[in-house]
Amino acid sequence: MLSRRLEPEVMDTREEALGYNTMDNREVNRRFADEILSLIADSELDSSQPLTLLDPGTGTALIPIEICQRNAQVQIIAADLATEMLKVATNNLRSAELSNRISLELADARQLPCPDSFVDGVIANSLIHHIADPLPILQEMLRVIKPGGFLFLRDLARPDSLDDLESLVRQYAANDTPHQRQMLTDSLHAALTLSEIRDLLQTCGLPPEAAQLTSDRHWTVSHRLAQT
């Protein structure tokens, strides 16, 4: 089994922010948004009221933009600890004309900018692999979700071997810049395995089977909290 090798928790250089923003993740982001919109449609939440989601580790806010462009009732708090990411996100929101529905927050995922039971759902894409100890962040996410709300996380799954890792980079980043290919390499090496994320869910009191492998390089956590 390939051992976990951490990468910096915060990607906060201009080069990293621009590189992240220009990687071709359109299909990945679209599928992520599809599943969030499906969760909203299948929920018992009041569809006549605005729905508030929280996206910690939002990066440059591309996924919140995708979601809000497709559902006019969703409002999103998009948080990140990287100021350079949020600078690029600000430009993205302005271009998409969504600054009134997506609010940007400079915040640590260990101290989310919300009261208890405040949001209808927490979503996060590719956040967990940046964190040395994700348990406090998972617990903080659960703190801010309303009863009946949902948790939806997706991240890379660490491959079994270095050969498998290099094969994934060749397959999915062949046309990217050397810097972008290195970013994917580092992220795959820092990712959790399915077994590791399931252990964390169990510690949080969630069913381990809420985490499933959903592609050759991703696991997904999808769980709805009980109504009170």
Backbone torsions as a table, in degrees:
resi	resn	phi	psi	omega
1	MET	NA	132.1	178.2
2	LEU	-67.8	126.7	-179.4
3	SER	-75.0	153.9	-179.7
4	ARG	-76.1	131.8	177.3
5	ARG	-124.0	110.7	-173.6
6	LEU	-67.5	150.4	171.6
7	GLU	-115.8	169.3	179.9
8	PRO	-55.3	139.1	-177.0
9	GLU	-67.8	-36.4	-175.9
10	VAL	-116.5	124.0	174.6
11	MET	-92.8	97.2	-168.1
12	ASP	-130.7	34.6	168.6
13	THR	-106.6	157.9	178.7
14	ARG	-60.6	-40.3	-179.4
15	GLU	-62.1	-43.6	179.9
16	GLU	-64.7	-42.8	-178.7
17	ALA	-64.5	-45.1	180.0
18	LEU	-68.6	-38.6	178.0
19	GLY	-63.5	-43.3	177.7
20	TYR	-62.8	-42.6	-175.3
21	ASN	-67.0	-28.8	-175.4
22	THR	-99.1	-2.8	174.6
23	MET	-63.5	144.3	-176.3
24	ASP	-83.1	83.2	177.7
25	ASN	-109.2	22.3	-174.3
26	ARG	-60.6	-43.6	-178.1
27	GLU	-69.3	-41.1	177.1
28	VAL	-61.7	-45.1	179.9
29	ASN	-65.3	-38.2	179.9
30	ARG	-64.4	-43.3	179.6
31	ARG	-65.4	-38.7	177.6
32	PHE	-60.3	-47.8	179.7
33	ALA	-63.0	-39.5	177.3
34	ASP	-53.2	-45.8	-174.8
35	GLU	-72.6	-35.7	175.6
36	ILE	-64.5	-44.6	-179.8
37	LEU	-65.3	-33.8	176.1
38	SER	-67.8	-40.8	176.4
39	LEU	-60.5	-42.0	179.3
40	ILE	-64.5	-44.1	-178.3
41	ALA	-64.4	-33.8	-177.5
42	ASP	-88.5	-2.7	-174.3
43	SER	-83.7	167.9	174.8
44	GLU	-96.3	14.8	178.4
45	LEU	-69.5	151.2	-178.0
46	ASP	-70.8	105.4	-175.7
47	SER	-72.3	-9.9	178.3
48	SER	-83.3	-11.5	-179.0
49	GLN	-107.3	152.1	174.1
50	PRO	-59.4	140.5	177.7
51	LEU	-103.7	132.9	-177.9
52	THR	-107.9	123.1	175.5
53	LEU	-113.8	155.3	175.7
54	LEU	-120.1	130.5	179.6
55	ASP	-121.1	85.6	176.2
56	PRO	-74.1	143.5	-174.9
57	GLY	70.3	40.0	-173.0
58	THR	-68.4	-19.2	-175.8
59	GLY	66.3	-121.9	-178.2
60	THR	-100.9	19.0	170.8
61	ALA	66.5	27.0	-179.2
62	LEU	-69.4	-38.6	179.4
63	ILE	-70.1	-46.4	173.6
64	PRO	-54.0	-38.0	178.2
65	ILE	-63.8	-46.4	179.3
66	GLU	-57.8	-43.8	-178.3
67	ILE	-67.2	-48.2	-176.2
68	CYS	-68.3	-28.0	176.3
69	GLN	-68.4	-21.0	-174.7
70	ARG	-108.0	-7.6	177.0
71	ASN	-145.6	112.0	-172.6
72	ALA	-75.3	-9.0	-177.8
73	GLN	-96.2	-3.2	-177.1
74	VAL	-90.5	134.3	169.4
75	GLN	-118.2	142.7	-174.6
76	ILE	-131.3	132.7	168.3
77	ILE	-93.0	113.2	-176.0
78	ALA	-106.5	111.0	-173.2
79	ALA	-114.7	146.5	175.1
80	ASP	-156.8	155.7	179.1
81	LEU	-95.5	-0.8	-177.0
82	ALA	-104.3	114.4	-178.1
83	THR	-65.4	-34.6	-179.9
84	GLU	-67.8	-37.4	175.4
85	MET	-60.9	-43.9	-177.9
86	LEU	-69.2	-29.3	175.1
87	LYS	-63.7	-45.0	177.7
88	VAL	-66.9	-39.5	178.1
89	ALA	-59.4	-39.5	178.7
90	THR	-58.0	-43.8	178.0
91	ASN	-66.1	-39.5	178.7
92	ASN	-62.6	-42.6	179.2
93	LEU	-65.1	-39.4	179.3
94	ARG	-63.5	-43.6	-179.7
95	SER	-65.1	-36.0	-179.3
96	ALA	-85.0	-5.1	-177.9
97	GLU	56.9	45.5	-178.9
98	LEU	-123.8	17.3	-179.6
99	SER	-63.6	-20.2	-180.0
100	ASN	-83.1	-14.1	-177.8
101	ARG	-118.1	-14.3	177.2
102	ILE	-120.6	116.8	178.6
103	SER	-102.8	136.1	-179.2
104	LEU	-97.8	135.4	-179.3
105	GLU	-131.3	130.5	171.0
106	LEU	-83.5	106.2	-172.0
107	ALA	-154.2	147.2	173.3
108	ASP	-83.4	134.8	-180.0
109	ALA	-65.0	-14.5	175.9
110	ARG	-78.9	-15.2	178.3
111	GLN	-138.5	78.1	-174.6
112	LEU	-69.2	146.4	-173.2
113	PRO	-83.4	52.1	-177.4
114	CYS	-145.9	147.6	171.3
115	PRO	-70.1	173.9	175.2
116	ASP	-60.3	144.1	173.4
117	SER	48.7	52.2	-172.1
118	PHE	-105.5	-33.4	-172.5
119	VAL	-111.3	156.3	179.0
120	ASP	-79.5	-20.0	178.1
121	GLY	-167.0	149.6	171.2
122	VAL	-112.7	128.9	178.5
123	ILE	-123.2	145.8	177.0
124	ALA	-155.7	129.8	177.7
125	ASN	-117.7	121.5	174.7
126	SER	60.3	38.2	174.1
127	LEU	-96.5	-44.1	-167.6
128	ILE	-61.3	-35.0	-176.6
129	HIS	-68.1	-14.7	177.1
130	HIS	-80.7	-12.1	-167.8
131	ILE	-105.6	125.9	179.8
132	ALA	-63.4	-43.5	179.0
133	ASP	-126.0	94.5	-175.3
134	PRO	-75.0	-11.9	-173.1
135	LEU	-57.4	-50.1	179.7
136	PRO	-59.5	-31.2	-179.9
137	ILE	-71.6	-41.9	176.0
138	LEU	-61.2	-42.1	179.4
139	GLN	-64.9	-37.5	178.7
140	GLU	-68.2	-39.4	176.0
141	MET	-58.9	-45.7	-179.2
142	LEU	-64.9	-31.8	-179.8
143	ARG	-60.2	-36.9	-170.4
144	VAL	-93.2	-4.6	-177.7
145	ILE	-86.0	134.9	176.5
146	LYS	-66.6	153.7	169.0
147	PRO	-54.2	134.3	-177.5
148	GLY	84.8	-6.4	176.7
149	GLY	-79.7	-177.9	-173.6
150	PHE	-132.4	156.8	173.3
151	LEU	-117.0	126.5	179.0
152	PHE	-136.1	112.7	-178.0
153	LEU	-124.0	141.2	171.9
154	ARG	-136.6	140.0	178.6
155	ASP	-154.8	170.7	175.8
156	LEU	-68.9	150.0	175.0
157	ALA	-107.7	127.2	-177.9
158	ARG	-65.0	127.4	-179.4
159	PRO	-67.7	166.2	-178.8
160	ASP	-73.0	-28.8	-173.6
161	SER	-145.3	163.9	176.7
162	LEU	-64.2	-35.8	177.1
163	ASP	-61.5	-43.3	178.0
164	ASP	-63.3	-40.6	179.1
165	LEU	-61.3	-48.6	-178.1
166	GLU	-64.3	-33.9	177.7
167	SER	-64.8	-40.7	178.2
168	LEU	-65.0	-39.9	178.7
169	VAL	-64.2	-42.4	177.9
170	ARG	-63.1	-38.6	-176.3
171	GLN	-71.7	-39.9	-170.2
172	TYR	-108.0	-8.2	-178.5
173	ALA	-131.9	21.6	-176.5
174	ALA	-60.3	-33.2	-176.8
175	ASN	-98.4	4.9	179.5
176	ASP	-85.2	171.3	177.3
177	THR	-73.0	161.0	176.1
178	PRO	-54.7	-37.9	179.4
179	HIS	-65.6	-41.9	179.4
180	GLN	-67.1	-37.7	176.9
181	ARG	-64.3	-38.3	178.4
182	GLN	-68.3	-36.1	176.7
183	MET	-60.0	-44.1	179.2
184	LEU	-66.4	-41.1	177.3
185	THR	-57.8	-49.6	-178.2
186	ASP	-63.6	-38.6	-178.2
187	SER	-68.1	-42.4	177.5
188	LEU	-62.3	-38.1	180.0
189	HIS	-69.8	-27.4	-177.7
190	ALA	-91.6	-7.3	-172.8
191	ALA	-73.1	161.8	174.3
192	LEU	-87.9	152.7	169.9
193	THR	-81.2	167.6	176.2
194	LEU	-59.6	-41.8	179.8
195	SER	-61.2	-39.5	-178.3
196	GLU	-68.4	-41.7	179.7
197	ILE	-70.7	-33.4	177.1
198	ARG	-65.7	-37.7	176.5
199	ASP	-62.2	-40.1	179.7
200	LEU	-67.0	-41.2	177.8
201	LEU	-60.7	-42.5	179.8
202	GLN	-62.2	-39.8	176.9
203	THR	-61.6	-32.3	179.3
204	CYS	-83.2	-0.2	-178.7
205	GLY	83.7	15.6	178.9
206	LEU	-102.7	155.3	179.0
207	PRO	-68.5	129.5	-179.9
208	PRO	-56.9	-32.4	-177.5
209	GLU	-71.4	-3.4	171.8
210	ALA	-64.3	-19.0	176.0
211	ALA	-100.0	129.1	178.8
212	GLN	-138.1	150.0	169.7
213	LEU	-71.3	127.9	-175.7
214	THR	-121.4	0.7	171.0
215	SER	-162.1	-178.0	178.6
216	ASP	-72.4	-4.7	-179.1
217	ARG	-142.5	10.8	-177.6
218	HIS	-134.4	146.8	160.2
219	TRP	-113.4	158.2	-179.8
220	THR	-135.0	136.7	171.9
221	VAL	-108.8	123.9	176.5
222	SER	-134.2	116.3	-176.1
223	HIS	-149.3	133.8	175.3
224	ARG	-103.7	131.5	179.4
225	LEU	-73.9	152.4	179.6
226	ALA	-68.9	148.5	171.5
227	GLN	-74.7	148.8	176.5
228	THR	-102.6	NA	NA
